[in-house]
Amino acid sequence: MLKFILIFIAVIYLLGFLGRLLIIYWVKKMAKQAGFYQNAPSNQKEGHVTVDFNQKKSKKFEKNEGDYVDFEEIKD
């Protein structure tokens, strides 16, 4: 029973140690990847600005679509 407890504690300790190493590796990898996207060279000259304008499509209603109801407000 004592042997089992010692092995269990050793395994938990090793998993914690390996987990820390994997997390450190993963964080460094993500930071490197984020830096790559942040410092990516652009195809445009410095100071050149391009603005793309997308017009919103106007809603088109057909004459036979829906009904207009004329109403009056009634005061109580």
C-alpha angles and dihedrals in degrees: 000000000000090000090054092051092049092049090047092051091047092051092048090049092049092047090051091049093047090045091056091049092050092048092050090049092048094049092050091048092050092047091051091049092048090050090052092056093043095051097038112139114247126223093227128086117254111269094021112123125195121192119193113201120198114194116221112241111246115235111250118209124193120224093242093050113103130338131260112227117203110212140180127213111238117207116215 
